[in-house]
Amino acid sequence: MPAAEIATRFAYAEELARLGNELPHLVVLDADVGKSFNTSFAQEHPQRCFNFGIAEQNAVSAAAGL
């Protein structure tokens, strides 16, 4: 029997949540795509999750500053 398939976005969200618990310095910068998957990272670590809306250039600038 083949392994259960999971959508990439859900696998990504699960891995972010797992890494968020292991890596206290991990920060997520979201360009308004977080709504396409239910990320528990944002729920568990709201102080390390930033949504920049559809302004990707601002997310890049913030990433450079971090």
PQR file of N, CA, C, O and H, with PARSE charges and radii, in Angstrom:
ATOM      1  N   MET A   1       0.846  -1.179   0.000 -0.4000 1.5000
ATOM      2  CA  MET A   1       0.000   0.000   0.000 -0.0000 2.0000
ATOM      3  C   MET A   1       0.893   1.245   0.000  0.5500 1.7000
ATOM      4  O   MET A   1       1.813   1.336   0.813 -0.5500 1.4000
ATOM      5  N   PRO A   2       0.638   2.210  -0.900 -0.5600 1.5000
ATOM      6  CA  PRO A   2       1.460   3.419  -0.953  0.2800 2.0000
ATOM      7  C   PRO A   2       1.251   4.296   0.283  0.5500 1.7000
ATOM      8  O   PRO A   2       0.200   4.277   0.924 -0.5500 1.4000
ATOM      9  N   ALA A   3       2.289   5.057   0.584 -0.4000 1.5000
ATOM     10  CA  ALA A   3       2.197   5.985   1.716 -0.0000 2.0000
ATOM     11  C   ALA A   3       1.135   7.037   1.423  0.5500 1.7000
ATOM     12  O   ALA A   3       0.886   7.386   0.269 -0.5500 1.4000
ATOM     13  H   ALA A   3       3.142   5.073   0.063  0.4000 1.0000
ATOM     14  N   ALA A   4       0.524   7.526   2.470 -0.4000 1.5000
ATOM     15  CA  ALA A   4      -0.504   8.561   2.318 -0.0000 2.0000
ATOM     16  C   ALA A   4       0.123   9.823   1.730  0.5500 1.7000
ATOM     17  O   ALA A   4       1.187  10.266   2.163 -0.5500 1.4000
ATOM     18  H   ALA A   4       0.726   7.243   3.407  0.4000 1.0000
ATOM     19  N   GLU A   5      -0.540  10.376   0.759 -0.4000 1.5000
ATOM     20  CA  GLU A   5      -0.047  11.604   0.150 -0.0000 2.0000
ATOM     21  C   GLU A   5      -0.524  12.797   0.966  0.5500 1.7000
ATOM     22  O   GLU A   5      -1.625  12.802   1.517 -0.5500 1.4000
ATOM     23  H   GLU A   5      -1.404  10.016   0.407  0.4000 1.0000
ATOM     24  N   ILE A   6       0.332  13.800   1.028 -0.4000 1.5000
ATOM     25  CA  ILE A   6      -0.006  15.025   1.743 -0.0000 2.0000
ATOM     26  C   ILE A   6       0.374  16.197   0.843  0.5500 1.7000
ATOM     27  O   ILE A   6       1.409  16.172   0.178 -0.5500 1.4000
ATOM     28  H   ILE A   6       1.226  13.796   0.581  0.4000 1.0000
ATOM     29  N   ALA A   7      -0.456  17.200   0.829 -0.4000 1.5000
ATOM     30  CA  ALA A   7      -0.183  18.379   0.007 -0.0000 2.0000
ATOM     31  C   ALA A   7       1.098  19.059   0.487  0.5500 1.7000
ATOM     32  O   ALA A   7       1.382  19.091   1.684 -0.5500 1.4000
ATOM     33  H   ALA A   7      -1.298  17.220   1.370  0.4000 1.0000
ATOM     34  N   THR A   8       1.852  19.592  -0.441 -0.4000 1.5000
ATOM     35  CA  THR A   8       3.124  20.235  -0.119 -0.0000 2.0000
ATOM     36  C   THR A   8       2.944  21.332   0.918  0.5500 1.7000
ATOM     37  O   THR A   8       3.762  21.461   1.829 -0.5500 1.4000
ATOM     38  H   THR A   8       1.621  19.565  -1.414  0.4000 1.0000
ATOM     39  N   ARG A   9       1.892  22.120   0.793 -0.4000 1.5000
ATOM     40  CA  ARG A   9       1.688  23.235   1.719 -0.0000 2.0000
ATOM     41  C   ARG A   9       1.475  22.741   3.145  0.5500 1.7000
ATOM     42  O   ARG A   9       1.904  23.396   4.095 -0.5500 1.4000
ATOM     43  H   ARG A   9       1.227  22.015   0.053  0.4000 1.0000
ATOM     44  N   PHE A  10       0.811  21.584   3.308 -0.4000 1.5000
ATOM     45  CA  PHE A  10       0.597  21.059   4.650 -0.0000 2.0000
ATOM     46  C   PHE A  10       1.877  20.450   5.209  0.5500 1.7000
ATOM     47  O   PHE A  10       2.147  20.570   6.404 -0.5500 1.4000
ATOM     48  H   PHE A  10       0.463  21.052   2.536  0.4000 1.0000
ATOM     49  N   ALA A  11       2.663  19.802   4.364 -0.4000 1.5000
ATOM     50  CA  ALA A  11       3.951  19.266   4.799 -0.0000 2.0000
ATOM     51  C   ALA A  11       4.876  20.403   5.215  0.5500 1.7000
ATOM     52  O   ALA A  11       5.595  20.295   6.208 -0.5500 1.4000
ATOM     53  H   ALA A  11       2.443  19.705   3.393  0.4000 1.0000
ATOM     54  N   TYR A  12       4.854  21.495   4.449 -0.4000 1.5000
ATOM     55  CA  TYR A  12       5.652  22.684   4.762 -0.0000 2.0000
ATOM     56  C   TYR A  12       5.242  23.265   6.111  0.5500 1.7000
ATOM     57  O   TYR A  12       6.098  23.599   6.930 -0.5500 1.4000
ATOM     58  H   TYR A  12       4.270  21.583   3.642  0.4000 1.0000
ATOM     59  N   ALA A  13       3.949  23.386   6.342 -0.4000 1.5000
ATOM     60  CA  ALA A  13       3.444  23.939   7.599 -0.0000 2.0000
ATOM     61  C   ALA A  13       3.834  23.063   8.779  0.5500 1.7000
ATOM     62  O   ALA A  13       4.227  23.576   9.826 -0.5500 1.4000
ATOM     63  H   ALA A  13       3.253  23.114   5.677  0.4000 1.0000
ATOM     64  N   GLU A  14       3.731  21.748   8.624 -0.4000 1.5000
ATOM     65  CA  GLU A  14       4.111  20.831   9.702 -0.0000 2.0000
ATOM     66  C   GLU A  14       5.602  20.942  10.017  0.5500 1.7000
ATOM     67  O   GLU A  14       6.001  20.953  11.182 -0.5500 1.4000
ATOM     68  H   GLU A  14       3.412  21.331   7.773  0.4000 1.0000
ATOM     69  N   GLU A  15       6.410  21.024   8.977 -0.4000 1.5000
ATOM     70  CA  GLU A  15       7.860  21.115   9.182 -0.0000 2.0000
ATOM     71  C   GLU A  15       8.237  22.444   9.829  0.5500 1.7000
ATOM     72  O   GLU A  15       9.115  22.475  10.692 -0.5500 1.4000
ATOM     73  H   GLU A  15       6.086  21.016   8.031  0.4000 1.0000
ATOM     74  N   LEU A  16       7.597  23.535   9.433 -0.4000 1.5000
ATOM     75  CA  LEU A  16       7.859  24.827  10.079 -0.0000 2.0000
ATOM     76  C   LEU A  16       7.537  24.774  11.572  0.5500 1.7000
ATOM     77  O   LEU A  16       8.300  25.282  12.394 -0.5500 1.4000
ATOM     78  H   LEU A  16       6.884  23.510   8.733  0.4000 1.0000
ATOM     79  N   ALA A  17       6.423  24.166  11.916 -0.4000 1.5000
ATOM     80  CA  ALA A  17       6.038  24.053  13.324 -0.0000 2.0000
ATOM     81  C   ALA A  17       7.060  23.217  14.089  0.5500 1.7000
ATOM     82  O   ALA A  17       7.436  23.568  15.207 -0.5500 1.4000
ATOM     83  H   ALA A  17       5.803  23.753  11.249  0.4000 1.0000
ATOM     84  N   ARG A  18       7.506  22.121  13.498 -0.4000 1.5000
ATOM     85  CA  ARG A  18       8.497  21.265  14.153 -0.0000 2.0000
ATOM     86  C   ARG A  18       9.813  22.016  14.342  0.5500 1.7000
ATOM     87  O   ARG A  18      10.403  21.981  15.422 -0.5500 1.4000
ATOM     88  H   ARG A  18       7.200  21.835  12.589  0.4000 1.0000
ATOM     89  N   LEU A  19      10.264  22.687  13.303 -0.4000 1.5000
ATOM     90  CA  LEU A  19      11.515  23.439  13.391 -0.0000 2.0000
ATOM     91  C   LEU A  19      11.404  24.615  14.358  0.5500 1.7000
ATOM     92  O   LEU A  19      12.374  24.965  15.032 -0.5500 1.4000
ATOM     93  H   LEU A  19       9.785  22.715  12.426  0.4000 1.0000
ATOM     94  N   GLY A  20      10.232  25.218  14.423 -0.4000 1.5000
ATOM     95  CA  GLY A  20      10.030  26.332  15.353 -0.0000 2.0000
ATOM     96  C   GLY A  20      10.231  25.922  16.800  0.5500 1.7000
ATOM     97  O   GLY A  20      10.685  26.723  17.617 -0.5500 1.4000
ATOM     98  H   GLY A  20       9.445  24.934  13.876  0.4000 1.0000
ATOM     99  N   ASN A  21       9.899  24.695  17.119 -0.4000 1.5000
ATOM    100  CA  ASN A  21      10.102  24.191  18.475 -0.0000 2.0000
ATOM    101  C   ASN A  21      11.560  23.846  18.737  0.5500 1.7000
ATOM    102  O   ASN A  21      12.024  23.935  19.874 -0.5500 1.4000
ATOM    103  H   ASN A  21       9.531  24.044  16.455  0.4000 1.0000
ATOM    104  N   GLU A  22      12.283  23.455  17.704 -0.4000 1.5000
ATOM    105  CA  GLU A  22      13.682  23.064  17.849 -0.0000 2.0000
ATOM    106  C   GLU A  22      14.643  24.247  17.757  0.5500 1.7000
ATOM    107  O   GLU A  22      15.686  24.256  18.411 -0.5500 1.4000
ATOM    108  H   GLU A  22      11.906  23.383  16.781  0.4000 1.0000
ATOM    109  N   LEU A  23      14.294  25.235  16.951 -0.4000 1.5000
ATOM    110  CA  LEU A  23      15.192  26.363  16.681 -0.0000 2.0000
ATOM    111  C   LEU A  23      14.582  27.664  17.200  0.5500 1.7000
ATOM    112  O   LEU A  23      13.722  28.245  16.538 -0.5500 1.4000
ATOM    113  H   LEU A  23      13.446  25.228  16.420  0.4000 1.0000
ATOM    114  N   PRO A  24      15.006  28.122  18.355 -0.5600 1.5000
ATOM    115  CA  PRO A  24      14.388  29.314  18.945  0.2800 2.0000
ATOM    116  C   PRO A  24      14.641  30.606  18.168  0.5500 1.7000
ATOM    117  O   PRO A  24      13.981  31.613  18.422 -0.5500 1.4000
ATOM    118  N   HIS A  25      15.580  30.593  17.234 -0.4000 1.5000
ATOM    119  CA  HIS A  25      15.877  31.802  16.459 -0.0000 2.0000
ATOM    120  C   HIS A  25      15.212  31.796  15.083  0.5500 1.7000
ATOM    121  O   HIS A  25      15.416  32.719  14.295 -0.5500 1.4000
ATOM    122  H   HIS A  25      16.117  29.775  17.028  0.4000 1.0000
ATOM    123  N   LEU A  26      14.422  30.771  14.791 -0.4000 1.5000
ATOM    124  CA  LEU A  26      13.729  30.692  13.509 -0.0000 2.0000
ATOM    125  C   LEU A  26      12.611  31.724  13.456  0.5500 1.7000
ATOM    126  O   LEU A  26      11.787  31.807  14.367 -0.5500 1.4000
ATOM    127  H   LEU A  26      14.256  30.021  15.432  0.4000 1.0000
ATOM    128  N   VAL A  27      12.590  32.506  12.386 -0.4000 1.5000
ATOM    129  CA  VAL A  27      11.575  33.526  12.165 -0.0000 2.0000
ATOM    130  C   VAL A  27      10.940  33.265  10.805  0.5500 1.7000
ATOM    131  O   VAL A  27      11.633  32.914   9.850 -0.5500 1.4000
ATOM    132  H   VAL A  27      13.259  32.438  11.646  0.4000 1.0000
ATOM    133  N   VAL A  28       9.625  33.435  10.716 -0.4000 1.5000
ATOM    134  CA  VAL A  28       8.917  33.238   9.451 -0.0000 2.0000
ATOM    135  C   VAL A  28       8.424  34.588   8.948  0.5500 1.7000
ATOM    136  O   VAL A  28       7.718  35.309   9.653 -0.5500 1.4000
ATOM    137  H   VAL A  28       9.062  33.720  11.491  0.4000 1.0000
ATOM    138  N   LEU A  29       8.806  34.916   7.725 -0.4000 1.5000
ATOM    139  CA  LEU A  29       8.328  36.122   7.056 -0.0000 2.0000
ATOM    140  C   LEU A  29       7.362  35.664   5.971  0.5500 1.7000
ATOM    141  O   LEU A  29       7.737  34.908   5.074 -0.5500 1.4000
ATOM    142  H   LEU A  29       9.380  34.330   7.152  0.4000 1.0000
ATOM    143  N   ASP A  30       6.143  36.116   6.056 -0.4000 1.5000
ATOM    144  CA  ASP A  30       5.068  35.646   5.195 -0.0000 2.0000
ATOM    145  C   ASP A  30       4.645  36.761   4.240  0.5500 1.7000
ATOM    146  O   ASP A  30       4.385  37.886   4.666 -0.5500 1.4000
ATOM    147  H   ASP A  30       5.839  36.730   6.784  0.4000 1.0000
ATOM    148  N   ALA A  31       4.579  36.440   2.950 -0.4000 1.5000
ATOM    149  CA  ALA A  31       4.124  37.408   1.947 -0.0000 2.0000
ATOM    150  C   ALA A  31       2.685  37.099   1.558  0.5500 1.7000
ATOM    151  O   ALA A  31       2.363  36.949   0.380 -0.5500 1.4000
ATOM    152  H   ALA A  31       4.790  35.526   2.604  0.4000 1.0000
ATOM    153  N   ASP A  32       1.839  37.008   2.556 -0.4000 1.5000
ATOM    154  CA  ASP A  32       0.402  36.783   2.391 -0.0000 2.0000
ATOM    155  C   ASP A  32       0.070  35.440   1.760  0.5500 1.7000
ATOM    156  O   ASP A  32      -0.929  35.313   1.052 -0.5500 1.4000
ATOM    157  H   ASP A  32       2.101  37.129   3.513  0.4000 1.0000
ATOM    158  N   VAL A  33       0.905  34.435   2.016 -0.4000 1.5000
ATOM    159  CA  VAL A  33       0.607  33.085   1.551 -0.0000 2.0000
ATOM    160  C   VAL A  33       0.262  32.162   2.711  0.5500 1.7000
ATOM    161  O   VAL A  33      -0.121  31.013   2.492 -0.5500 1.4000
ATOM    162  H   VAL A  33       1.717  34.538   2.591  0.4000 1.0000
ATOM    163  N   GLY A  34       0.390  32.640   3.927 -0.4000 1.5000
ATOM    164  CA  GLY A  34       0.102  31.827   5.106 -0.0000 2.0000
ATOM    165  C   GLY A  34      -1.346  31.395   5.204  0.5500 1.7000
ATOM    166  O   GLY A  34      -1.661  30.408   5.868 -0.5500 1.4000
ATOM    167  H   GLY A  34       0.702  33.574   4.106  0.4000 1.0000
ATOM    168  N   LYS A  35      -2.227  32.133   4.545 -0.4000 1.5000
ATOM    169  CA  LYS A  35      -3.640  31.773   4.594 -0.0000 2.0000
ATOM    170  C   LYS A  35      -3.946  30.564   3.713  0.5500 1.7000
ATOM    171  O   LYS A  35      -5.007  29.952   3.836 -0.5500 1.4000
ATOM    172  H   LYS A  35      -1.971  32.935   4.006  0.4000 1.0000
ATOM    173  N   SER A  36      -3.012  30.225   2.825 -0.4000 1.5000
ATOM    174  CA  SER A  36      -3.252  29.080   1.949 -0.0000 2.0000
ATOM    175  C   SER A  36      -3.003  27.760   2.667  0.5500 1.7000
ATOM    176  O   SER A  36      -3.380  26.700   2.166 -0.5500 1.4000
ATOM    177  H   SER A  36      -2.150  30.722   2.726  0.4000 1.0000
ATOM    178  N   PHE A  37      -2.380  27.816   3.821 -0.4000 1.5000
ATOM    179  CA  PHE A  37      -2.221  26.632   4.657 -0.0000 2.0000
ATOM    180  C   PHE A  37      -2.358  27.054   6.111  0.5500 1.7000
ATOM    181  O   PHE A  37      -2.061  28.192   6.474 -0.5500 1.4000
ATOM    182  H   PHE A  37      -2.074  28.677   4.228  0.4000 1.0000
ATOM    183  N   ASN A  38      -2.808  26.129   6.927 -0.4000 1.5000
ATOM    184  CA  ASN A  38      -3.008  26.426   8.346 -0.0000 2.0000
ATOM    185  C   ASN A  38      -1.710  26.137   9.072  0.5500 1.7000
ATOM    186  O   ASN A  38      -1.414  24.979   9.369 -0.5500 1.4000
ATOM    187  H   ASN A  38      -3.049  25.204   6.632  0.4000 1.0000
ATOM    188  N   THR A  39      -0.943  27.152   9.357 -0.4000 1.5000
ATOM    189  CA  THR A  39       0.345  26.949   9.994 -0.0000 2.0000
ATOM    190  C   THR A  39       0.234  27.042  11.501  0.5500 1.7000
ATOM    191  O   THR A  39      -0.230  28.044  12.046 -0.5500 1.4000
ATOM    192  H   THR A  39      -1.184  28.092   9.116  0.4000 1.0000
ATOM    193  N   SER A  40       0.658  26.004  12.151 -0.4000 1.5000
ATOM    194  CA  SER A  40       0.651  26.026  13.607 -0.0000 2.0000
ATOM    195  C   SER A  40       1.853  26.810  14.126  0.5500 1.7000
ATOM    196  O   SER A  40       1.902  27.157  15.306 -0.5500 1.4000
ATOM    197  H   SER A  40       1.035  25.191  11.708  0.4000 1.0000
ATOM    198  N   PHE A  41       2.836  27.097  13.243 -0.4000 1.5000
ATOM    199  CA  PHE A  41       3.968  27.924  13.658 -0.0000 2.0000
ATOM    200  C   PHE A  41       3.470  29.280  14.140  0.5500 1.7000
ATOM    201  O   PHE A  41       3.885  29.758  15.195 -0.5500 1.4000
ATOM    202  H   PHE A  41       2.796  26.815  12.284  0.4000 1.0000
ATOM    203  N   ALA A  42       2.589  29.894  13.376 -0.4000 1.5000
ATOM    204  CA  ALA A  42       2.058  31.213  13.743 -0.0000 2.0000
ATOM    205  C   ALA A  42       1.251  31.145  15.036  0.5500 1.7000
ATOM    206  O   ALA A  42       1.243  32.097  15.815 -0.5500 1.4000
ATOM    207  H   ALA A  42       2.251  29.506  12.518  0.4000 1.0000
ATOM    208  N   GLN A  43       0.583  30.040  15.260 -0.4000 1.5000
ATOM    209  CA  GLN A  43      -0.199  29.887  16.488 -0.0000 2.0000
ATOM    210  C   GLN A  43       0.698  29.648  17.693  0.5500 1.7000
ATOM    211  O   GLN A  43       0.442  30.175  18.776 -0.5500 1.4000
ATOM    212  H   GLN A  43       0.590  29.266  14.627  0.4000 1.0000
ATOM    213  N   GLU A  44       1.754  28.852  17.507 -0.4000 1.5000
ATOM    214  CA  GLU A  44       2.641  28.522  18.611 -0.0000 2.0000
ATOM    215  C   GLU A  44       3.691  29.589  18.877  0.5500 1.7000
ATOM    216  O   GLU A  44       4.135  29.753  20.014 -0.5500 1.4000
ATOM    217  H   GLU A  44       1.962  28.424  16.628  0.4000 1.0000
ATOM    218  N   HIS A  45       4.094  30.318  17.836 -0.4000 1.5000
ATOM    219  CA  HIS A  45       5.160  31.320  17.957 -0.0000 2.0000
ATOM    220  C   HIS A  45       4.755  32.625  17.285  0.5500 1.7000
ATOM    221  O   HIS A  45       5.407  33.046  16.330 -0.5500 1.4000
ATOM    222  H   HIS A  45       3.733  30.185  16.912  0.4000 1.0000
ATOM    223  N   PRO A  46       3.703  33.271  17.754 -0.5600 1.5000
ATOM    224  CA  PRO A  46       3.241  34.493  17.066  0.2800 2.0000
ATOM    225  C   PRO A  46       4.266  35.629  17.098  0.5500 1.7000
ATOM    226  O   PRO A  46       4.255  36.492  16.220 -0.5500 1.4000
ATOM    227  N   GLN A  47       5.138  35.636  18.086 -0.4000 1.5000
ATOM    228  CA  GLN A  47       6.149  36.688  18.183 -0.0000 2.0000
ATOM    229  C   GLN A  47       7.262  36.507  17.146  0.5500 1.7000
ATOM    230  O   GLN A  47       8.092  37.400  16.975 -0.5500 1.4000
ATOM    231  H   GLN A  47       5.147  34.935  18.799  0.4000 1.0000
ATOM    232  N   ARG A  48       7.292  35.365  16.454 -0.4000 1.5000
ATOM    233  CA  ARG A  48       8.319  35.102  15.441 -0.0000 2.0000
ATOM    234  C   ARG A  48       7.722  34.906  14.054  0.5500 1.7000
ATOM    235  O   ARG A  48       8.372  34.336  13.178 -0.5500 1.4000
ATOM    236  H   ARG A  48       6.618  34.639  16.593  0.4000 1.0000
ATOM    237  N   CYS A  49       6.512  35.363  13.846 -0.4000 1.5000
ATOM    238  CA  CYS A  49       5.848  35.217  12.554 -0.0000 2.0000
ATOM    239  C   CYS A  49       5.334  36.592  12.110  0.5500 1.7000
ATOM    240  O   CYS A  49       4.559  37.236  12.817 -0.5500 1.4000
ATOM    241  H   CYS A  49       5.984  35.826  14.558  0.4000 1.0000
ATOM    242  N   PHE A  50       5.777  37.023  10.936 -0.4000 1.5000
ATOM    243  CA  PHE A  50       5.429  38.350  10.445 -0.0000 2.0000
ATOM    244  C   PHE A  50       4.803  38.250   9.061  0.5500 1.7000
ATOM    245  O   PHE A  50       5.369  37.624   8.166 -0.5500 1.4000
ATOM    246  H   PHE A  50       6.406  36.500  10.361  0.4000 1.0000
ATOM    247  N   ASN A  51       3.646  38.859   8.883 -0.4000 1.5000
ATOM    248  CA  ASN A  51       2.960  38.860   7.599 -0.0000 2.0000
ATOM    249  C   ASN A  51       3.114  40.238   6.973  0.5500 1.7000
ATOM    250  O   ASN A  51       2.724  41.242   7.569 -0.5500 1.4000
ATOM    251  H   ASN A  51       3.185  39.368   9.610  0.4000 1.0000
ATOM    252  N   PHE A  52       3.685  40.286   5.770 -0.4000 1.5000
ATOM    253  CA  PHE A  52       3.917  41.547   5.075 -0.0000 2.0000
ATOM    254  C   PHE A  52       2.890  41.814   3.988  0.5500 1.7000
ATOM    255  O   PHE A  52       3.031  42.769   3.224 -0.5500 1.4000
ATOM    256  H   PHE A  52       4.002  39.471   5.286  0.4000 1.0000
ATOM    257  N   GLY A  53       1.865  40.988   3.909 -0.4000 1.5000
ATOM    258  CA  GLY A  53       0.868  41.178   2.877 -0.0000 2.0000
ATOM    259  C   GLY A  53       1.459  40.912   1.510  0.5500 1.7000
ATOM    260  O   GLY A  53       2.352  40.076   1.367 -0.5500 1.4000
ATOM    261  H   GLY A  53       1.751  40.213   4.530  0.4000 1.0000
ATOM    262  N   ILE A  54       0.973  41.610   0.515 -0.4000 1.5000
ATOM    263  CA  ILE A  54       1.467  41.382  -0.842 -0.0000 2.0000
ATOM    264  C   ILE A  54       2.617  42.321  -1.177  0.5500 1.7000
ATOM    265  O   ILE A  54       2.786  42.719  -2.330 -0.5500 1.4000
ATOM    266  H   ILE A  54       0.248  42.289   0.632  0.4000 1.0000
ATOM    267  N   ALA A  55       3.399  42.668  -0.175 -0.4000 1.5000
ATOM    268  CA  ALA A  55       4.551  43.550  -0.359 -0.0000 2.0000
ATOM    269  C   ALA A  55       5.831  42.738  -0.144  0.5500 1.7000
ATOM    270  O   ALA A  55       6.522  42.895   0.863 -0.5500 1.4000
ATOM    271  H   ALA A  55       3.261  42.345   0.761  0.4000 1.0000
ATOM    272  N   GLU A  56       6.130  41.871  -1.109 -0.4000 1.5000
ATOM    273  CA  GLU A  56       7.293  41.001  -0.991 -0.0000 2.0000
ATOM    274  C   GLU A  56       8.583  41.784  -0.819  0.5500 1.7000
ATOM    275  O   GLU A  56       9.496  41.337  -0.124 -0.5500 1.4000
ATOM    276  H   GLU A  56       5.569  41.744  -1.927  0.4000 1.0000
ATOM    277  N   GLN A  57       8.663  42.945  -1.445 -0.4000 1.5000
ATOM    278  CA  GLN A  57       9.875  43.751  -1.328 -0.0000 2.0000
ATOM    279  C   GLN A  57      10.104  44.169   0.122  0.5500 1.7000
ATOM    280  O   GLN A  57      11.252  44.285   0.549 -0.5500 1.4000
ATOM    281  H   GLN A  57       7.922  43.309  -2.009  0.4000 1.0000
ATOM    282  N   ASN A  58       9.050  44.396   0.879 -0.4000 1.5000
ATOM    283  CA  ASN A  58       9.201  44.738   2.287 -0.0000 2.0000
ATOM    284  C   ASN A  58       9.673  43.534   3.095  0.5500 1.7000
ATOM    285  O   ASN A  58      10.466  43.683   4.025 -0.5500 1.4000
ATOM    286  H   ASN A  58       8.116  44.302   0.532  0.4000 1.0000
ATOM    287  N   ALA A  59       9.194  42.349   2.747 -0.4000 1.5000
ATOM    288  CA  ALA A  59       9.633  41.126   3.427 -0.0000 2.0000
ATOM    289  C   ALA A  59      11.124  40.902   3.187  0.5500 1.7000
ATOM    290  O   ALA A  59      11.846  40.512   4.105 -0.5500 1.4000
ATOM    291  H   ALA A  59       8.550  42.227   1.991  0.4000 1.0000
ATOM    292  N   VAL A  60      11.588  41.144   1.966 -0.4000 1.5000
ATOM    293  CA  VAL A  60      13.016  40.988   1.651 -0.0000 2.0000
ATOM    294  C   VAL A  60      13.830  41.984   2.439  0.5500 1.7000
ATOM    295  O   VAL A  60      14.877  41.628   2.979 -0.5500 1.4000
ATOM    296  H   VAL A  60      11.001  41.461   1.220  0.4000 1.0000
ATOM    297  N   SER A  61      13.382  43.221   2.522 -0.4000 1.5000
ATOM    298  CA  SER A  61      14.095  44.245   3.287 -0.0000 2.0000
ATOM    299  C   SER A  61      14.149  43.879   4.774  0.5500 1.7000
ATOM    300  O   SER A  61      15.181  44.051   5.422 -0.5500 1.4000
ATOM    301  H   SER A  61      12.531  43.510   2.083  0.4000 1.0000
ATOM    302  N   ALA A  62      13.053  43.382   5.300 -0.4000 1.5000
ATOM    303  CA  ALA A  62      13.030  42.960   6.715 -0.0000 2.0000
ATOM    304  C   ALA A  62      13.957  41.774   6.934  0.5500 1.7000
ATOM    305  O   ALA A  62      14.639  41.704   7.956 -0.5500 1.4000
ATOM    306  H   ALA A  62      12.214  43.242   4.774  0.4000 1.0000
ATOM    307  N   ALA A  63      13.991  40.849   5.995 -0.4000 1.5000
ATOM    308  CA  ALA A  63      14.889  39.696   6.099 -0.0000 2.0000
ATOM    309  C   ALA A  63      16.347  40.150   6.127  0.5500 1.7000
ATOM    310  O   ALA A  63      17.154  39.625   6.894 -0.5500 1.4000
ATOM    311  H   ALA A  63      13.437  40.907   5.164  0.4000 1.0000
ATOM    312  N   ALA A  64      16.678  41.129   5.285 -0.4000 1.5000
ATOM    313  CA  ALA A  64      18.037  41.653   5.270 -0.0000 2.0000
ATOM    314  C   ALA A  64      18.361  42.316   6.602  0.5500 1.7000
ATOM    315  O   ALA A  64      19.479  42.192   7.104 -0.5500 1.4000
ATOM    316  H   ALA A  64      16.022  41.555   4.661  0.4000 1.0000
ATOM    317  N   GLY A  65      17.397  43.015   7.171 -0.4000 1.5000
ATOM    318  CA  GLY A  65      17.619  43.663   8.460 -0.0000 2.0000
ATOM    319  C   GLY A  65      17.761  42.682   9.608  0.5500 1.7000
ATOM    320  O   GLY A  65      18.494  42.938  10.563 -0.5500 1.4000
ATOM    321  H   GLY A  65      16.490  43.116   6.764  0.4000 1.0000
ATOM    322  N   LEU A  66      17.063  41.561   9.518 -0.4000 1.5000
ATOM    323  CA  LEU A  66      17.174  40.563  10.575 -0.0000 2.0000
ATOM    324  C   LEU A  66      18.531  39.890  10.535  0.5500 1.7000
ATOM    325  O   LEU A  66      18.811  39.015  11.355 -0.5500 1.4000
ATOM    326  H   LEU A  66      16.467  41.353   8.742  0.4000 1.0000
TER
END
